[in-house]
Amino acid sequence: MLVAFDLQILISNMLRYLLQRVLYTLPVIWLVVSVVFLLIHLVPGDPIQQMLGEGVAGADLAAARHTYGLDVPLGQQYWNYWKGVLHGDLGHSIRYGQSVGSLIAMRYPYTLQLTLAALAIAILLAVPAGVRSAQRRNRWDDRLLSVISLFGLSFPGFALGPILIIVFSIWLGWLPVSGSGTFAHIVLPAVTMGGALAAILTRMVRTSMLEELSQDYIRTARAKGLSESAVVYRHALRNAMIPVITVLGLQFGALLAGAIVTETIFSWPGVGRLAIQAISSRDYYLVQGCVLAIGTTYVAVNFLTDLLCSALNPRIRQ
């Protein structure tokens, strides 16, 4: 009876924690989309005029503005937009003449695929390098890894991407220059996005591992006769990954932002490239839809990061 009561309290606390995190995310999404809505309307120019051309008749302009709901005051447009969002309608693209939801649904998997590939590359590079650097503190390989990570931090993605294209696509001919469709197409853009993140994570893993390796429980584990690999990877690394996971959640947003540049460089058909095209044509609904998709993804990833950290360290839930 007591065990069932304790389990009921635990489930209640977890549900309360989840509800609080969800409620925290809603104002963030509202604020981001609202700011973008106002900014895109403040940019000079008429998207309908740009779509129809200079010589179009005034009646046609008025009819097109009415079709897209741009003939009402800005406050009414804002209200109509959120009313549509709450009913699952993100509006229609002025440039493409299709629903924004369908356009994002076609492009979103590409952006998610690229972001996850970049994240995987960063983790596969950073975790072994950070652990090695912490184990070999102040030795030649630690200093070498520090120099490499510093170089990665200092080298922007918009410069790394063209260099990778020149070397691996033009000179060596190993990988395609742009586009999508095969595994080879995603390698260069994923490396471009994951390189800088790997540099950040390497330094983070090293710092966190150095702190954990100096703890008393590590000395106790070694005194019990555990192998060094068991001490490092089974005990120290699990606790060291908690701040690293937090940084990963925050950097996921940076990856999404970097995807806008990377997708443009490599002609990757994702939401980031779609957003750039929408901004250039002042496609109001499409810009707002892209920002809503990216912002919602960023908030959801941070929410999952909180849950993962609380699973690794139950004291966080307290």
QUIKA-V903899 format. One record per backbone hydrogen bond with DSSP energy under -1.0 kcal/mol. CO is the residue of the C=O (numbers start at 1). NH is the residue of the N-H. E is the energy in kcal/mol with one decimal. If there is no record, write none. Layout:
co | nh | e
CO | NH | E
CO | NH | E
This chain:
co | nh | e
1 | 5 | -1.9
2 | 6 | -2.4
3 | 7 | -2.4
4 | 8 | -2.1
5 | 9 | -2.1
6 | 10 | -2.3
7 | 11 | -2.5
8 | 12 | -2.2
9 | 13 | -2.5
10 | 14 | -2.2
11 | 15 | -2.5
12 | 16 | -2.2
13 | 17 | -2.3
14 | 18 | -2.7
15 | 19 | -2.5
16 | 20 | -2.2
17 | 21 | -2.1
18 | 22 | -2.2
19 | 23 | -2.4
20 | 24 | -1.8
21 | 25 | -1.3
22 | 26 | -1.3
25 | 29 | -2.0
26 | 30 | -2.3
27 | 31 | -2.5
28 | 32 | -2.4
29 | 33 | -2.3
30 | 34 | -2.2
31 | 35 | -2.4
32 | 36 | -2.1
33 | 37 | -2.4
34 | 38 | -2.1
35 | 39 | -2.6
36 | 40 | -2.6
37 | 41 | -1.1
38 | 42 | -1.1
46 | 50 | -2.2
47 | 51 | -1.9
48 | 52 | -2.6
49 | 53 | -2.2
57 | 61 | -1.8
58 | 62 | -2.4
59 | 63 | -2.2
60 | 64 | -2.4
61 | 65 | -2.5
62 | 66 | -2.1
63 | 67 | -2.1
64 | 68 | -1.9
65 | 70 | -3.0
73 | 77 | -2.2
74 | 78 | -2.5
75 | 79 | -2.1
76 | 80 | -2.8
77 | 81 | -2.4
78 | 82 | -2.0
79 | 83 | -2.2
80 | 84 | -2.1
81 | 85 | -2.4
82 | 86 | -2.4
84 | 89 | -3.8
85 | 88 | -1.9
91 | 100 | -2.8
93 | 97 | -1.4
98 | 93 | -3.5
99 | 103 | -1.8
100 | 104 | -2.6
101 | 105 | -2.3
102 | 106 | -1.6
103 | 107 | -1.8
104 | 108 | -3.4
107 | 111 | -1.5
108 | 112 | -2.6
109 | 113 | -2.4
110 | 114 | -2.4
111 | 115 | -2.6
112 | 116 | -2.5
113 | 117 | -2.0
114 | 118 | -2.3
115 | 119 | -2.3
116 | 120 | -2.5
117 | 121 | -2.3
118 | 122 | -2.3
119 | 123 | -2.3
120 | 124 | -2.7
121 | 125 | -1.8
122 | 126 | -2.8
123 | 127 | -2.1
125 | 129 | -1.3
126 | 130 | -3.3
127 | 131 | -2.4
128 | 132 | -2.5
129 | 133 | -2.4
130 | 134 | -2.0
131 | 135 | -2.4
132 | 136 | -2.0
136 | 139 | -2.1
139 | 143 | -2.4
140 | 144 | -2.3
141 | 145 | -2.4
142 | 146 | -1.9
143 | 147 | -2.1
144 | 148 | -2.3
145 | 149 | -2.5
146 | 150 | -2.2
147 | 151 | -2.2
148 | 152 | -2.3
149 | 153 | -2.1
150 | 154 | -1.6
156 | 160 | -2.1
157 | 161 | -2.6
159 | 163 | -1.3
160 | 164 | -2.5
161 | 165 | -2.1
162 | 166 | -2.4
163 | 167 | -2.5
164 | 168 | -2.5
165 | 169 | -1.5
165 | 170 | -2.0
166 | 171 | -2.6
167 | 172 | -2.2
168 | 174 | -1.8
168 | 175 | -1.8
186 | 190 | -2.0
187 | 191 | -2.5
188 | 192 | -2.4
189 | 193 | -2.0
190 | 194 | -2.8
191 | 195 | -1.9
194 | 198 | -2.3
195 | 199 | -1.6
196 | 200 | -1.8
197 | 201 | -2.7
198 | 202 | -2.3
199 | 203 | -1.5
200 | 204 | -1.8
201 | 205 | -3.3
202 | 206 | -2.2
203 | 207 | -2.2
204 | 208 | -2.4
205 | 209 | -2.7
206 | 210 | -2.4
207 | 211 | -1.6
208 | 212 | -2.0
209 | 213 | -2.9
212 | 215 | -1.8
215 | 219 | -1.3
216 | 220 | -2.3
217 | 221 | -2.1
218 | 222 | -2.2
219 | 223 | -2.1
220 | 224 | -1.5
221 | 226 | -1.7
222 | 225 | -1.4
227 | 231 | -2.3
228 | 232 | -2.6
229 | 233 | -2.8
230 | 234 | -1.5
231 | 236 | -2.5
232 | 237 | -2.6
235 | 239 | -1.3
236 | 240 | -2.4
237 | 241 | -1.5
239 | 242 | -1.0
241 | 245 | -3.0
242 | 246 | -1.7
243 | 247 | -2.1
244 | 248 | -2.3
245 | 249 | -2.3
246 | 250 | -1.8
247 | 251 | -2.9
248 | 252 | -1.3
251 | 255 | -2.2
252 | 256 | -2.1
253 | 257 | -2.3
254 | 258 | -2.7
255 | 259 | -1.7
258 | 262 | -2.7
259 | 263 | -2.9
260 | 264 | -1.1
261 | 265 | -2.3
262 | 266 | -2.4
263 | 268 | -2.1
266 | 179 | -2.1
268 | 270 | -2.3
270 | 274 | -1.8
271 | 275 | -2.5
272 | 276 | -1.9
273 | 277 | -2.2
274 | 278 | -2.1
275 | 279 | -2.5
276 | 280 | -2.3
277 | 281 | -1.2
278 | 283 | -3.0
279 | 282 | -1.0
282 | 284 | -1.4
283 | 287 | -2.6
284 | 288 | -2.4
285 | 289 | -2.2
286 | 290 | -2.4
287 | 291 | -2.5
288 | 292 | -2.3
289 | 293 | -2.3
290 | 294 | -2.6
291 | 295 | -3.1
292 | 296 | -2.4
293 | 297 | -2.0
294 | 298 | -2.4
295 | 299 | -2.4
296 | 300 | -2.6
297 | 301 | -2.4
298 | 302 | -2.0
299 | 303 | -2.0
300 | 304 | -2.4
301 | 305 | -2.2
302 | 306 | -2.0
303 | 307 | -1.8
304 | 308 | -2.4
305 | 309 | -2.6
306 | 310 | -2.2
307 | 311 | -1.7
308 | 312 | -2.2
309 | 313 | -2.3
313 | 316 | -2.1
